[in-house]
Amino acid sequence: MITIHALTLGANLGLFIFGILLNMVGPLLPHIVADLNLTMTQAGTLYSMRGAGIIVAVLFAGMFSDVLGRRKFILTGAAFWILGFLGFAVLSSPWLAVIVWLIMGLGFGAVDTGLNSLVAEINTEKGAAMNRLHFWFGVGAIVGPLVSQGLLTFLPWQGVFVAAALLAAGFYAYMYQQTFPVLQRSSTSPWANIRHVWSWRILLLSFIILGYTGVGTALMGWMNTFLLERLGTSAWYASIVLAVYSAGLAVGRLACGAVAERLAYERLLFITGTLSAAALAASLWAPNVVWAGIGFFLTGFFFAGLLPTSLATANRDFPQLAGTVTAVLITFGSIGRTIIPGSVGAAADLYSVTVGLQWLIIIAVGMAGAGWLLNWFRDEEPLEQ
C-alpha cells in the first residue's frame, strides 16, 4: 500500500541527511589534508570529482527514473553514499580517494533528483511540498558542520565518515520498506523525453536555478571574506552574518511553502526574484555589519523559494515526466554551482571580493527578469495533459 505521508516523511528525512552529508566536510578538511598528506590542489580535486559525479547522476537518474521508477535510483544513491563514506574512511591513497568522492557525488545526484521527483509526483500542491522539502535541506546544511565539529572532539575524522555512512544506511533501510508509485511504462526513450519538455519556459526556469545555485554557493563561500575586506568585521561577526543568511533561507522556505498555492508559481518567482535582487544589492552596499546582516537575512528569505518553486512549476507543467524536468533543471543548477563562484574569484583577483560579489547582482536581476517573463506569458502555453 502506498502511503503518501510515509514517502513524504522519507523524502524530508532524506534531504535533511543530504544537507548534513554535503556540508559536514568543512571542519574535517584540515585533518584529511594532514593525514593523507594532500596538496591543496588534490584537496580541491576531491570536491571537483564529487561535483562531476553529481552532474552525471542528476541527469541520468532523472531521465531514467521516469522509465524505471524513483525507488531504484533513491536506493542506489543511498547505497553509493554508504560505499563512498565507508570507503573514504578506510582508504589511504589520494588517487583512490578521488574515485571514492566520485562515487559519493553519484550518490548525491541520484538521491537529490529521486527525492525531488518523488515529492513532485505524489503531491498535488507541488509548490508548498517542494518548499517544505527544501526547508529540511537547509536545516541539514546548518546542522552538518556543527555535528562533524562536535564528533571530532572524541572521534578521528575517519570515525565521522563512518557515522555518516551509518546515517545513510538508516535512510536506505527506511526507504527500502516503502511502497512507491508504479509508473506507467512508456516506449518513449529518455532522450526523446528531454526533447519533449524542452521549451522557452524550461529554459527560463533552468536559468533561475542556475543563478540560484551559483549565487547561493558564491555567497556561502565568499561572504566572510567580503565582510572582512569591506567592513573590517571580525571573523566571529562574519560567521554570525553567514548563519543569519542561512536562517533566512530556512525561514523563507517555510514562508514560500505557506503562500505558494495562493499565488501563481510564476508570480511568486517574479516577486521573490525581484525582492532578493534588491536585498542583495542593499547587503553589498551596507554601511555597517548590522545593516549587512539584515540585508543578507532578507536576501536569504526572498531567495529561498526560487529553487523549489521553479521545480514545482516545471513538474506542474509536465506531471508525467517529473524525473526528466527535475534532471534538466538540477543539471543547470550544478553547472551554476560550478562556474559562478569561480567567476567571483576571478573578479576578486582582478579587482576585489566586493566587486566580485557585486557581479552577482546582475545575475540576480536576470533571474528576476526570467520570473517576469514567466509571469507575463504564463497562460500562453497549455500544460501537458
C-alpha positions in Angstrom: 0.0 0.0 0.0 1.4 3.4 -1.0 1.4 5.8 2.0 2.0 9.4 0.8 2.7 10.5 4.4 5.4 7.9 4.8 7.0 8.7 1.5 6.9 12.4 2.2 8.4 11.8 5.6 11.2 9.7 4.0 11.9 12.4 1.4 12.1 15.1 4.0 14.4 12.9 6.1 16.5 12.2 3.0 17.0 15.8 2.1 17.8 16.6 5.7 20.5 13.9 5.7 21.6 15.2 2.2 22.2 18.6 3.7 24.2 17.1 6.6 26.4 14.9 4.4 27.0 17.6 1.8 28.1 20.2 4.3 29.9 18.1 7.0 33.3 18.1 5.4 34.4 21.7 6.1 35.6 21.1 9.7 37.1 17.8 8.7 39.1 19.0 5.7 42.3 20.2 7.6 42.6 16.8 9.3 42.0 15.0 6.0 44.7 17.1 4.2 47.2 16.5 7.1 46.6 12.7 7.5 46.6 11.9 3.7 49.4 14.4 3.0 47.3 16.1 0.3 48.2 19.2 -1.6 45.6 22.0 -1.8 45.2 21.0 -5.5 44.5 17.4 -4.6 42.0 18.5 -1.9 40.2 20.7 -4.5 40.2 17.8 -6.9 38.1 15.8 -4.4 35.4 18.5 -4.5 35.6 18.6 -8.3 35.1 14.9 -8.6 32.2 15.0 -6.2 30.7 17.8 -8.3 31.3 15.8 -11.5 29.5 12.8 -10.0 26.5 14.9 -9.0 26.1 16.4 -12.5 26.3 12.9 -14.2 23.9 11.3 -11.7 21.4 14.1 -11.7 20.9 14.0 -15.5 20.8 10.2 -15.9 18.8 9.4 -12.7 16.2 12.0 -13.6 15.7 10.8 -17.2 15.7 7.1 -16.4 13.6 7.3 -13.2 10.7 8.3 -15.5 11.1 4.9 -17.1 12.4 2.7 -14.2 10.8 4.4 -11.2 12.1 6.6 -8.4 12.8 3.7 -5.9 15.7 2.2 -7.8 17.6 5.5 -8.0 16.9 6.7 -4.5 18.1 3.4 -3.1 21.1 3.2 -5.4 22.1 6.8 -4.4 21.9 5.9 -0.7 24.0 2.7 -1.4 26.6 4.9 -3.1 26.6 7.2 0.0 27.3 4.2 2.2 30.0 2.9 -0.1 31.6 6.3 -0.6 31.7 7.4 3.1 32.9 4.0 4.3 35.4 3.7 1.5 36.9 7.1 2.2 37.2 6.2 5.9 39.5 3.2 5.2 41.4 4.3 2.1 44.9 5.9 2.4 45.7 6.6 -1.3 44.8 10.1 -2.6 44.1 8.7 -6.0 41.7 6.0 -4.7 40.1 8.8 -2.7 39.3 10.7 -5.9 37.4 7.6 -7.1 35.5 7.4 -3.8 34.5 11.0 -4.0 33.2 10.5 -7.5 31.0 7.6 -6.0 29.8 10.0 -3.3 28.8 12.5 -6.0 26.9 9.9 -7.9 25.0 9.2 -4.6 24.2 12.8 -4.0 23.0 13.3 -7.6 20.8 10.2 -7.6 19.2 11.0 -4.2 18.7 14.6 -5.0 16.9 14.0 -8.3 15.0 11.0 -7.0 13.6 12.7 -3.9 12.6 15.9 -5.8 10.9 13.9 -8.5 9.1 11.7 -5.9 7.7 14.6 -3.9 6.6 16.4 -7.1 4.9 13.2 -8.2 2.9 12.4 -5.1 1.8 15.9 -4.1 -0.9 17.9 -5.8 0.2 21.2 -4.0 3.6 21.0 -5.6 4.8 24.5 -4.6 4.1 24.0 -0.9 5.5 20.5 -0.9 8.8 21.4 -2.7 9.4 24.4 -0.4 8.9 22.2 2.7 11.2 19.6 1.3 14.0 22.1 0.7 13.5 23.6 4.1 14.8 20.4 5.6 17.8 20.5 3.3 18.5 24.0 4.8 18.3 22.6 8.3 20.7 19.8 7.4 23.1 22.3 5.9 23.2 24.2 9.2 23.4 21.1 11.3 26.1 19.2 9.3 29.2 21.3 10.1 28.1 21.6 13.8 27.7 17.8 14.1 31.0 17.0 12.4 32.8 19.5 14.6 31.2 18.0 17.6 32.1 14.5 16.7 35.7 15.5 16.1 36.0 16.1 19.9 36.0 12.3 20.5 36.4 10.7 17.1 39.0 10.9 14.4 37.8 12.2 11.1 37.5 8.6 9.8 35.1 7.9 12.6 32.9 10.8 11.5 32.8 9.4 8.0 31.7 6.0 9.4 29.0 7.8 11.3 27.9 9.4 8.1 27.7 6.0 6.4 25.6 4.7 9.3 23.2 7.7 8.9 22.9 6.9 5.1 22.3 3.2 6.0 19.4 4.3 8.2 17.9 6.3 5.4 18.3 3.3 3.0 16.6 1.0 5.4 13.6 3.3 5.8 13.1 3.9 2.1 13.6 0.2 1.3 10.5 -0.6 3.3 8.3 1.9 1.5 5.9 1.2 -1.4 6.5 3.6 -4.3 4.0 4.6 -7.0 4.1 2.4 -10.1 4.9 4.4 -13.2 3.1 3.8 -16.5 5.5 2.1 -18.9 6.4 4.1 -21.9 8.1 3.2 -25.1 9.5 6.8 -25.4 13.2 7.0 -24.9 14.6 9.2 -22.1 16.3 11.4 -24.7 13.0 11.9 -26.5 11.5 13.0 -23.2 14.1 15.7 -22.9 13.2 17.0 -26.3 9.6 16.9 -25.4 9.9 19.0 -22.3 12.4 21.5 -23.7 10.9 24.9 -24.3 11.5 28.5 -23.6 9.7 28.1 -20.2 12.1 25.3 -19.2 15.0 27.4 -20.4 13.9 30.3 -18.2 13.3 28.1 -15.2 16.8 26.5 -15.8 18.4 29.9 -15.8 16.7 30.8 -12.5 18.0 27.6 -10.9 21.5 28.1 -12.5 21.6 31.6 -11.0 20.1 30.4 -7.6 22.7 27.7 -7.0 25.6 29.8 -8.4 24.8 32.9 -6.4 24.0 30.9 -3.3 27.2 28.9 -3.4 29.2 32.1 -4.1 27.7 33.9 -1.1 28.3 30.9 1.2 31.9 30.8 0.0 32.8 34.5 -0.2 30.6 36.3 2.3 33.1 36.0 5.2 35.9 37.4 3.1 33.7 40.2 1.8 32.7 41.3 5.3 36.3 41.2 6.5 37.6 43.1 3.4 34.9 45.8 3.0 33.5 46.3 6.5 36.5 45.2 8.6 34.4 42.9 10.8 36.0 40.2 12.9 35.8 36.6 11.7 33.4 35.9 14.5 30.9 38.5 13.4 31.3 37.4 9.8 30.4 33.9 10.7 27.3 35.2 12.6 26.1 37.0 9.4 26.6 33.9 7.4 24.5 31.9 9.9 21.9 34.7 9.7 21.8 34.3 5.9 21.3 30.5 6.3 18.5 31.2 8.8 16.8 33.5 6.2 16.9 30.6 3.7 15.2 28.3 6.1 12.5 30.7 7.2 11.9 31.8 3.6 11.2 28.3 2.5 8.6 27.9 5.2 7.0 31.2 4.2 7.0 30.3 0.5 5.5 27.0 1.3 2.7 28.8 3.1 1.8 31.1 0.2 2.8 29.0 -2.9 -0.7 27.7 -3.5 -2.3 31.1 -3.1 -0.3 32.7 -5.9 0.6 31.6 -9.4 4.0 30.0 -9.2 5.3 32.3 -11.9 4.1 35.4 -10.0 5.9 34.1 -6.8 9.1 33.6 -8.8 8.9 37.2 -10.1 8.2 38.7 -6.7 10.8 36.7 -4.8 13.4 37.2 -7.6 12.9 41.0 -7.6 13.0 41.3 -3.8 16.0 39.1 -3.5 17.9 41.1 -6.1 17.1 44.3 -4.2 18.1 42.8 -0.9 21.4 41.5 -2.3 22.2 45.0 -3.6 21.4 46.6 -0.3 23.6 44.0 1.5 26.6 44.6 -0.7 26.4 48.4 -0.2 25.5 48.2 3.5 27.4 50.8 5.6 28.0 48.5 8.6 27.7 44.9 9.7 24.3 45.3 11.3 22.7 46.5 8.1 24.7 43.9 6.2 23.2 41.2 8.5 19.7 42.5 7.9 20.3 42.6 4.2 21.7 39.1 3.9 18.9 37.7 6.1 16.4 39.3 3.7 18.4 38.1 0.7 18.2 34.5 2.0 14.5 34.9 2.9 13.4 36.1 -0.6 16.0 33.9 -2.3 14.8 30.7 -0.6 11.8 29.9 -2.7 13.3 30.3 -6.1 14.7 26.7 -6.5 11.7 24.7 -5.1 9.1 26.9 -6.8 11.0 26.6 -10.1 11.0 22.8 -9.7 7.3 22.9 -8.8 6.5 25.0 -11.9 8.2 22.5 -14.2 6.7 19.5 -12.6 3.2 21.0 -12.7 3.7 21.6 -16.5 4.9 18.0 -17.1 3.5 15.8 -14.3 4.2 12.6 -16.2 7.9 13.5 -16.7 8.8 14.6 -13.2 12.2 12.9 -13.3 13.1 14.4 -16.7 12.3 18.0 -15.9 13.8 17.8 -12.5 17.0 16.4 -14.1 17.2 19.2 -16.6 16.8 21.9 -14.0 19.1 20.5 -11.4 21.8 19.8 -14.0 21.7 23.6 -14.8 21.9 24.2 -11.1 25.0 22.0 -10.8 26.6 24.0 -13.7 25.8 27.3 -11.9 27.3 25.9 -8.7 30.5 25.1 -10.6 31.1 28.3 -12.7 29.6 31.3 -10.8 31.7 31.0 -7.6 34.8 30.7 -9.8 33.8 33.9 -11.7 33.7 35.7 -8.4 37.2 34.5 -7.6 38.4 35.7 -10.9 36.9 39.1 -10.4 38.4 39.2 -6.9 41.9 38.5 -8.3 41.5 41.4 -10.8 39.7 43.9 -8.6 38.3 42.9 -5.2 36.0 40.4 -3.5 33.4 43.3 -3.2 33.5 43.8 -7.0 33.3 40.0 -7.5 30.1 39.8 -5.4 28.6 42.8 -7.0 28.7 40.9 -10.3 26.1 38.6 -8.6 23.6 41.4 -8.6 23.5 41.3 -12.4 22.7 37.6 -12.3 20.0 38.2 -9.6 18.4 40.9 -11.8 18.5 38.4 -14.7 16.7 35.9 -12.5 14.0 38.5 -11.7 13.7 39.2 -15.4 13.2 35.5 -16.1 10.5 35.4 -13.4 8.8 38.5 -15.0 8.7 36.8 -18.5 7.3 33.6 -17.0 4.6 35.6 -15.1 3.8 37.8 -18.1 3.4 34.9 -20.6 2.2 32.2 -18.1 -1.0 31.4 -20.0 0.4 31.3 -23.5 1.3 27.6 -23.5 -1.1 24.8 -22.4 0.1 22.4 -19.7 0.8 18.8 -20.6 -2.3 16.7 -20.3 
